Amino acid sequence: MDKQHVIHQGDHRFAVVLEESVLRAPIGGADVMAGQLGHLLTVSALPSISLGIVPLDADRSTMWPVDQGRGSSDAANAPHHQQGRR
């Protein structure tokens, strides 16, 4: 994929948070899931990637930024560019 060059080049940093449930959902079969998990392991080793997993039993009593219309889900998908300091 052409888009994947972004994680290997430049000063980009990415923080990714996944719910454990999405890693357990049997979508696409065992081979597809194994490939996706392998890819996550590979990219999580990159210095530009920070990967976090929210456990199934995590306390969810606090508000998420997009809960109850108080935030915008568009903000989570908006391009973000940060200029480095010199």
C-alpha positions, 0 to 999 in steps of 0.5 A, a space after each residue: 500500500 502506498 499509504 504505508 510509507 508514511 509510518 516509515 519516513 519523516 518525523 511522523 508519530 502515531 499513537 494507536 489505541 485499540 479495544 481488546 474486543 476488536 482483536 478478538 472479533 472473528 472477522 475474516 477467519 483465522 488466517 486473516 486475523 493472524 495476518 492482521 495481528 502479525 502486522 500490528 506486532 511488526 508496526 508496533 516495533 517501529 519508533 514512530 508507532 505507539 500501540 495501546 490495547 484497552 483491556 476488556 475489563 477496563 473501567 469505562 466509567 469515565 467519558 470518552 471525548 466523543 461520548 454523548 455528542 460532546 466531541 466530534 468523531 471527525 477530530 479523531 480522523 482529521 489530519 494532524 501535522 506537528 512542526 518540529 522544534 529547532 
